[in-house]
Amino acid sequence: MERKVSLIPYQVIEQVEKANEVPKGVEMIQAPKIWEKTKGRGITVAILDTGCDMFHPDLKDQIVGGRNFTDDDNGNPDVFQDYNGHGTHVAGTIAAKQNDNGVVGVAPEAKLLIIKVLNKKGTGQYEWIINGIHYAIEQKVDIISMSLGGPVDVPELHEAIQKAVQNNILVVCAAGNEGDGNDSTDEFAYPGSYNEVISVGAIDLERNSSWFTNSNNEVDVVAPGEKILSTYLDGKYATLSGTSMSTPHVSGALALIKVLANASFERDLSESELYAQLIKRTVPLGNSPKLEGNGLIYLTVTDYLSEIFNQQLNLEKVNI
């Protein structure tokens, strides 16, 4: 029996011809406030997904290469065009170019390695994913972003991820969309439930936990995952929802964090050290740790703490 993996289920809310804004999710994690210091230059993010619209005006200059491991285009390894839309949307959230048009990604100067491991139907074989991870390792990427999953724990997949982490590559995965809104029940999807990955759950734009987001003890952080505007097929834009959409916010954030942290410490930090730097930039939202892990990615966490302090101070004045 052939083992299959698929896109984490997601919802297309709307497609539009044009856009001209910083998406609300990008603003929500405070990425624009970091751009004075870095926009992710020098960082390469490998996106393992359905490919990418290679000619999208917001993405074409960000792509440094890629490889197709699927059966699309008769298995031609050099054609990694997206016929689904999912991979293009993820790519835009990570690194859409800041060009005064369209949308802007979290790390608009990071580079993208497009590794196509899911076909136009959004499905693929575990072997494609595994081969894609090994290719990303060979290309010495900084971050691997995967908005995909399946119900089966495949040892070879786990081993490939462990090898990536051993090579100091940050692996970011969607937690999954099988949630029932009840944090007392656990829902697991792989590779998102492996301890070595950074598992990302979803919240809406009002910071409420998304009803569909998986809950389990492996969730590390949450990011915006509902009504997310990003790049789409044929040079267009679309609004999508799902943990697939929250994951690239974290991948992009890590591109910024890696530049900042390495400069601050004047050396290249290890994967575990960079994970610690990520967790330092989170704020709790009051949900169960099974739903939100360490909380919302908030790149200017000191600003958030100051905001909370001022709110408390004003409340005390009112009470007096």
Protein Blocks (a to p, Z undefined) as FASTA:
>chain_A
ZZdddddddddfbdcfbdcdddfklmmnommmmmmmogoiaiacddddebjafkbfklmm
mpgbdcdfbfehhhpakbccdfklmmmmmmmmmmpccehiajadfblmbccddddfbdfk
opacfklmmmmmmmmmmnopabdcdddddfbdcfklmmmmmmmmmnopacdddfbjcbgh
iakbccdddfklpmkbccdddddfkopacfklccdfkbmbdcdfehiacddeehiacdde
djklmmmmmmmmmmmmmmmmmmmnopacdfklmmmmmmmmcccehiafklnonopcdfbl
mlmmmmmmmmmmmmmmmmZZ
